[in-house]
C-alpha cells in the first residue's frame, strides 16, 4: 500500500537538466517578454495604468529613456541590463473583475460572529492567566517581537500543523521540507524586493536572505526547469519558519499578532494557464474548510488591485473575528500569480503538441500559527474554560486547555561574572 501511494505522489521528471535550461535562459530565448524589440508605446501605457491602479512605484519614464538609448546603440550592455532590471520590477497584470473595486475589497461573510459585543478575554490575558506565553524581558537576547510558547500552547501549535497537513494529504498535496536561507534572486523572482527602505526581508552578510514564506523555496525548487503538460497540476506543501523584518506598534497588533518569525503551513501549485483560476478557488476552499472546523467566525475578502503586491493577478484574504480584541484579523491568503514568477524563475512546460509555455503558480496559507492561536483561544472561551475544537482533540488528547504550572520566575542581570 505504501509503495502504491509513493508511486501516485512521485514528483514529475524534469525534461531538461538544470544546466541546459540555465544556458537557454541566459541566452535569452526564454525571455521574449523582455525582448526590447517587442516593447512598444502601447505596452508602456498599459503598464502605466496598471501601476497607478495597483499603487506601485515603478519608473516608466526611465524605461522609455533606456529604450531610446538602446535604439541609438544596440551595444550598450549597461543600458540593456538596467532595462531588464526595471522590467522585472513591473507588477503582474490585474484580473478584470477587480477593476471596479477601487480601493475596497469585496467582502463575503462566511460565518456570522454571533457574540460580537459580549465580553471576551483578550489573548495575552488568557495566556498570562494560564502561564502559556512569554513576550516580555526578551530584548536582551532575542529582540523585540519575540515570544515563547509554553506547555499546551506549544502543543496547540503542533496540533494545528498536524491538522492542516492531514487535510492537505487528503487533497493530494506532496509534503516537502524547504531551506530557510535563499539567494536573493529567488526571493526577488517571487515578487518580494530585498533592497530598499520598505523591504521586509532579512539579509545575511553572505548576501543570501532569510525566507519570508516557504512559497519562495517551493517556487525556487522548480526554477530553471521544463515540465510535461501531463504532469500538471503539481500541488506541494511545506512547514517552515517565516522571517519578516516588519513589525507594528499599533495597539491592536500587539503581542504575537505581528512578529519577526513564525511557523506556517504553505500550499503551492504549478499548473497550466487554463488551470490557475480554478486552482486558486481550490486553495480558497481548502482554507475555508480548515478554519471553519476550528469554530472561527470568518469573512472572505476578494482583494482590490492596490492590495495585490507585485506578483498576484488575483488574491483572496480570509479574516477571523478576534472577540477579545473586537477586531477582524487576517489569518490566511491565497494568490494566483499567473506566469509572473515563472517568467522570473524560468519555469516552463511542454504541451502535448510540443509547444513551450510558461507555467502558472498559485500559493496559499493553510495555517499561520500566531494569529490563528489568537483567534482560536479568543473564540473558544466558555467561562474560565478554553475549549478544544473537535478536530484538534485527538492531537491534544484533551477537550479543555488546562492552566499550566508557572515557569520559574527569571531575574535578569546585565553581566554575569564567570565562576572561578
matplotlib code that plots the C-alpha trace (Angstrom):
import matplotlib.pyplot as plt

x = [0.0, 2.8, 4.6, 1.4, 1.0, 4.6, 4.1, 1.0, 2.6, 6.0, 7.4, 7.4, 10.6, 12.3, 12.6, 15.9, 18.8, 19.2, 22.4, 21.0, 17.9, 20.0, 22.0, 18.9, 17.7, 21.0, 20.9, 17.6, 15.5, 13.0, 12.9, 10.9, 8.5, 11.5, 12.7, 13.2, 12.3, 8.8, 8.1, 6.0, 4.3, 1.0, 2.6, 4.1, 0.8, -1.0, 1.7, 1.5, -2.3, -1.8, 0.9, -1.4, -4.2, -2.0, -0.2, 3.2, 6.4, 7.8, 9.7, 8.1, 9.9, 13.2, 12.2, 11.2, 14.6, 16.5, 14.6, 15.5, 19.2, 19.2, 17.7, 20.6, 23.2, 22.5, 25.8, 25.2, 25.3, 24.8, 21.6, 20.3, 20.9, 19.3, 16.3, 15.9, 16.1, 13.4, 11.2, 11.5, 10.1, 6.8, 3.8, 1.6, -1.5, -4.7, -7.8, -10.6, -13.2, -11.0, -11.0, -14.3, -13.3, -11.4, -9.6, -12.1, -12.2, -15.4, -16.5, -18.3, -19.3, -18.6, -19.6, -21.7, -20.0, -22.9, -21.3, -19.9, -20.1, -20.1, -17.2, -14.3, -10.8, -8.0, -5.4, -2.4, -4.5, -5.7, -2.1, -0.9, -3.6, -2.8, 1.0, 1.2, 3.2, 6.1, 6.7, 8.4, 12.0, 13.3, 15.0, 18.4, 19.0, 16.2, 15.0, 11.5, 8.5, 9.9, 8.0, 8.0, 5.0, 4.7, 3.0, -0.4, 0.0, 3.2, 1.3, -1.6, 0.9, 1.9, -1.7, -2.7, 0.2, -0.7, -4.3, -3.6, -1.3, -3.9, -6.3, -3.7, -2.7, -6.4, -6.3, -3.3, -0.6, 3.0, 4.9, 8.4, 10.9, 12.5, 15.5, 15.1, 18.1, 17.7, 19.6, 18.1, 17.3, 14.8, 13.1, 13.0, 11.7, 8.7, 8.0, 9.5, 12.2, 15.2, 16.5, 15.1, 13.5, 10.3, 11.8, 10.6, 13.5, 16.3, 19.6, 22.7, 26.3, 26.8, 24.2, 21.7, 18.3, 16.0, 12.9, 9.7, 7.5, 8.1, 6.4, 9.8, 11.7, 8.9, 9.0, 12.8, 12.6, 11.0, 13.2, 15.1, 13.0, 10.7, 7.8, 5.4, 1.8, 0.5, 2.4, 0.4, -1.0, 1.5, 0.5, 3.0, 3.1, 5.7, 6.0, 8.6, 9.6, 8.9, 11.1, 9.7, 11.6, 8.4, 6.6, 3.9, 3.4, -0.3, -2.2, -4.5, -1.4, 0.3, 1.7, 2.2, -0.2, 2.7, 6.2, 9.6, 9.3, 6.6, 5.6, 3.4, 2.0, 2.1, 0.3, 1.9, 0.9, 2.4, -0.2, -1.1, -2.6, -6.0, -6.0, -4.8, -8.1, -9.7, -6.6, -6.9, -10.6, -9.4, -6.9, -9.5, -12.0, -9.3, -8.5, -12.2, -12.6, -9.6, -10.8, -14.5, -13.7, -11.9, -15.2, -14.0, -16.1, -14.8, -15.1, -13.6, -12.1, -11.6, -8.8, -8.6, -5.7, -3.7, -3.5, -2.1, 1.6, 3.8, 3.2, -0.6, -3.1, -5.9, -5.9, -8.2, -7.7, -9.5, -10.1, -11.2, -13.1, -11.0, -13.6, -11.1, -9.7, -13.0, -11.4, -11.1, -7.6, -6.1, -5.3, -4.8, -4.5, -4.1, -2.9, -2.9, 0.4, -0.3, 3.1, 4.7, 7.0, 7.5, 9.0, 11.4, 12.4, 12.3, 9.6, 8.0, 6.1, 5.9, 2.4, 1.2, 1.7, 5.3, 4.9, 6.9, 4.7, 5.1, 3.5, 1.3, 1.9, -0.6, 0.2, -1.9, -1.7, -3.1, -2.0, -0.2, 0.3, 0.4, -2.8, -4.6, -3.7, -5.2, -8.4, -8.7, -8.3, -10.4, -13.2, -13.3, -13.8, -16.6, -16.5, -13.0, -12.5, -10.7, -12.5, -10.6, -12.3, -13.3, -10.9, -7.9, -8.9, -7.1, -3.9, -4.0, -5.7, -7.9, -11.1, -10.1, -6.8, -5.9, -3.9, -0.2, 2.2, 4.1, 7.7, 10.3, 10.5, 13.7, 15.6, 17.9, 21.2, 23.3, 26.5, 27.2, 30.7, 32.0, 32.6, 36.2]
y = [0.0, 2.4, 1.7, 2.4, 5.7, 6.7, 6.0, 8.1, 11.0, 10.9, 14.1, 14.7, 14.4, 17.5, 17.4, 19.3, 19.4, 22.4, 23.4, 23.2, 25.2, 27.8, 28.1, 28.7, 31.2, 33.2, 33.3, 35.0, 32.7, 32.3, 35.9, 37.1, 39.0, 41.3, 41.5, 45.2, 44.9, 43.8, 46.6, 49.4, 52.6, 50.8, 48.3, 51.1, 53.0, 49.8, 49.1, 52.7, 52.4, 49.1, 50.6, 53.5, 51.1, 48.9, 51.9, 50.5, 52.6, 51.8, 54.1, 54.1, 57.3, 55.6, 52.6, 54.9, 56.6, 53.3, 52.0, 55.2, 54.9, 51.2, 52.2, 54.5, 52.0, 48.3, 47.5, 49.3, 46.3, 48.5, 50.1, 46.6, 45.3, 48.3, 48.0, 44.3, 45.2, 47.8, 45.5, 42.8, 45.2, 45.7, 44.2, 41.4, 42.2, 42.6, 40.4, 42.4, 41.8, 43.8, 47.0, 48.2, 47.5, 50.8, 50.6, 48.3, 44.5, 42.6, 41.1, 37.8, 36.8, 33.0, 32.5, 35.2, 36.3, 35.7, 37.2, 40.5, 42.9, 40.5, 40.2, 38.0, 37.9, 39.1, 36.5, 37.9, 37.9, 34.4, 33.3, 35.2, 33.6, 30.1, 30.5, 29.7, 32.6, 34.9, 38.1, 40.3, 40.6, 39.1, 42.2, 41.4, 38.3, 37.9, 41.4, 42.8, 40.9, 37.6, 35.0, 31.7, 29.3, 27.1, 23.8, 23.4, 26.4, 24.9, 21.6, 23.5, 24.9, 21.4, 20.2, 22.9, 21.9, 18.2, 19.0, 21.2, 18.6, 15.9, 18.0, 18.7, 15.0, 14.2, 16.8, 15.0, 17.5, 16.3, 17.5, 19.0, 20.3, 23.5, 25.7, 28.9, 30.6, 31.5, 33.5, 36.9, 36.3, 33.5, 35.9, 38.7, 36.3, 35.7, 39.4, 40.4, 43.2, 42.5, 46.1, 49.5, 51.0, 49.1, 45.7, 43.1, 40.8, 39.9, 39.9, 38.0, 39.0, 36.4, 38.1, 35.4, 36.1, 34.6, 33.3, 35.2, 32.2, 28.7, 29.8, 31.2, 28.0, 26.0, 28.2, 28.1, 24.3, 24.4, 27.2, 26.6, 23.5, 22.4, 20.1, 18.0, 19.0, 15.6, 16.1, 19.3, 20.4, 19.8, 20.5, 20.7, 21.9, 22.8, 23.6, 26.3, 29.3, 32.6, 35.7, 39.2, 42.4, 44.4, 44.9, 47.2, 49.5, 49.6, 48.6, 46.2, 44.4, 44.0, 40.7, 38.0, 39.4, 40.7, 39.2, 38.8, 35.0, 32.4, 29.0, 28.5, 25.7, 26.8, 25.4, 25.9, 24.7, 24.7, 24.4, 25.5, 28.9, 27.2, 25.7, 28.7, 30.3, 27.0, 26.1, 29.4, 28.6, 25.2, 26.7, 29.1, 26.3, 24.3, 27.3, 27.8, 24.1, 24.2, 27.3, 26.5, 23.4, 25.5, 27.2, 30.6, 33.4, 34.2, 36.5, 36.3, 39.3, 39.5, 41.9, 45.2, 46.0, 48.0, 45.0, 42.6, 43.4, 42.8, 39.2, 38.5, 38.6, 38.0, 37.4, 36.3, 37.1, 35.3, 37.2, 35.8, 37.7, 38.1, 38.8, 39.6, 42.4, 43.2, 43.2, 41.3, 39.9, 38.4, 34.7, 33.5, 34.5, 32.8, 34.3, 33.5, 34.7, 33.5, 33.4, 36.3, 34.1, 31.5, 34.2, 35.4, 31.9, 30.3, 27.6, 26.2, 23.2, 21.4, 21.0, 17.7, 19.2, 20.2, 23.9, 25.6, 27.6, 29.3, 27.6, 29.4, 29.4, 29.6, 30.0, 29.9, 29.8, 26.6, 27.7, 30.7, 29.9, 33.2, 34.8, 31.5, 30.9, 34.4, 33.7, 30.2, 30.9, 34.1, 32.3, 29.1, 30.6, 29.3, 30.9, 30.2, 27.3, 27.1, 24.5, 22.5, 22.2, 18.6, 18.3, 19.0, 16.8, 13.7, 15.7, 17.1, 14.2, 16.7, 18.7, 21.6, 23.5, 23.5, 26.1, 25.4, 25.3, 28.5, 28.5, 29.7, 33.5, 34.6, 37.6, 39.1, 40.9, 42.9, 41.0, 37.6, 37.1, 33.6, 31.5, 30.7]
z = [0.0, 0.8, -2.5, -4.4, -2.6, -3.2, -6.9, -7.1, -5.3, -7.0, -8.5, -12.2, -14.2, -15.4, -19.1, -19.3, -16.8, -14.6, -16.5, -20.0, -19.1, -17.4, -20.6, -22.6, -20.0, -20.2, -24.0, -23.7, -25.9, -23.0, -22.1, -25.1, -22.8, -22.0, -25.6, -26.2, -29.8, -28.9, -26.4, -27.8, -26.5, -26.2, -23.8, -21.7, -21.5, -20.4, -17.8, -16.6, -16.0, -14.2, -11.9, -11.0, -10.3, -8.0, -6.4, -7.3, -7.5, -11.0, -13.2, -16.7, -17.8, -17.1, -19.1, -22.0, -21.8, -21.7, -24.8, -26.7, -25.7, -26.8, -30.2, -30.8, -29.7, -29.6, -27.8, -24.5, -22.2, -19.1, -20.5, -21.5, -18.0, -16.4, -18.7, -17.8, -14.1, -14.4, -16.5, -13.8, -11.3, -13.1, -11.4, -12.8, -14.8, -12.8, -13.1, -15.0, -12.3, -9.8, -11.9, -10.4, -6.8, -6.4, -3.0, -1.2, -1.2, -2.0, 1.3, 1.9, 5.4, 5.8, 9.5, 11.3, 14.6, 16.9, 20.0, 18.8, 21.7, 24.6, 27.0, 25.9, 27.4, 25.1, 24.0, 26.0, 29.2, 28.6, 28.2, 31.2, 33.4, 32.1, 32.0, 28.3, 26.7, 27.3, 25.3, 27.8, 29.0, 25.8, 24.3, 25.9, 23.8, 21.1, 20.4, 20.4, 18.9, 20.1, 22.0, 23.8, 23.8, 26.8, 27.5, 26.0, 23.7, 22.2, 21.9, 20.2, 17.6, 16.7, 16.7, 14.2, 11.9, 12.0, 11.5, 8.4, 7.0, 7.4, 5.3, 2.6, 2.4, 1.7, -1.1, -2.7, -1.7, -1.5, 1.6, 1.2, 3.7, 2.5, 3.2, 5.2, 3.6, 0.0, -2.6, -3.2, -6.9, -5.8, -3.4, -5.9, -8.6, -6.4, -6.3, -3.0, -3.1, -1.0, -1.0, -0.1, 3.0, 2.5, 2.2, 4.7, 4.0, 6.4, 4.5, 5.7, 5.4, 2.7, 0.5, 1.0, 2.7, 5.3, 3.6, 4.3, 3.4, 2.1, -1.1, -2.0, -1.6, -3.2, -6.3, -6.2, -6.3, -9.8, -11.1, -14.4, -15.3, -18.0, -17.1, -19.1, -19.6, -18.4, -15.1, -14.3, -12.0, -9.2, -5.6, -2.8, 0.8, 3.4, 7.1, 7.7, 9.8, 8.2, 8.8, 8.4, 9.2, 9.5, 12.9, 14.2, 17.2, 16.7, 19.9, 18.0, 16.6, 20.0, 21.3, 18.7, 16.1, 14.0, 14.8, 13.2, 12.9, 13.0, 11.8, 8.7, 6.6, 3.0, -0.1, -3.6, -7.1, -10.5, -13.2, -16.7, -17.5, -18.1, -14.6, -12.5, -11.5, -10.7, -8.6, -6.7, -5.9, -4.8, -2.4, -1.1, -0.4, 1.5, 3.7, 4.5, 5.3, 7.7, 9.6, 9.8, 11.7, 14.3, 15.4, 14.0, 12.7, 9.2, 6.3, 2.8, 1.1, -2.7, -2.6, -4.7, -7.1, -4.6, -2.2, -4.7, -4.3, -7.4, -8.2, -7.7, -10.6, -8.1, -4.3, -1.5, 2.2, 5.0, 8.2, 11.6, 14.2, 17.4, 20.1, 22.8, 20.6, 19.0, 15.5, 12.4, 11.8, 8.6, 9.2, 5.6, 2.0, -1.4, -4.7, -8.4, -9.7, -13.3, -15.1, -13.1, -11.0, -13.8, -16.1, -13.5, -12.2, -15.7, -15.1, -18.3, -19.5, -22.8, -24.2, -25.7, -29.1, -28.2, -27.5, -24.7, -22.3, -19.0, -16.0, -13.6, -9.9, -7.0, -3.3, -0.2, 3.6, 5.2, 8.7, 10.1, 13.7, 15.8, 14.5, 14.4, 18.0, 18.9, 17.0, 18.3, 22.0, 21.9, 20.0, 22.1, 25.6, 27.8, 31.2, 32.5, 30.2, 26.9, 24.8, 22.2, 18.8, 18.0, 15.1, 17.4, 20.3, 19.1, 18.6, 22.1, 24.0, 25.8, 25.3, 27.5, 27.8, 31.4, 33.3, 33.1, 36.0, 36.1, 34.9, 37.4, 37.6, 35.9, 37.2, 34.6, 35.2, 32.7, 33.3, 34.8, 36.0, 35.3, 38.4, 39.1]

ax = plt.figure().add_subplot(projection="3d")
ax.plot(x, y, z, "-o")
ax.set_aspect("equal")
plt.show()
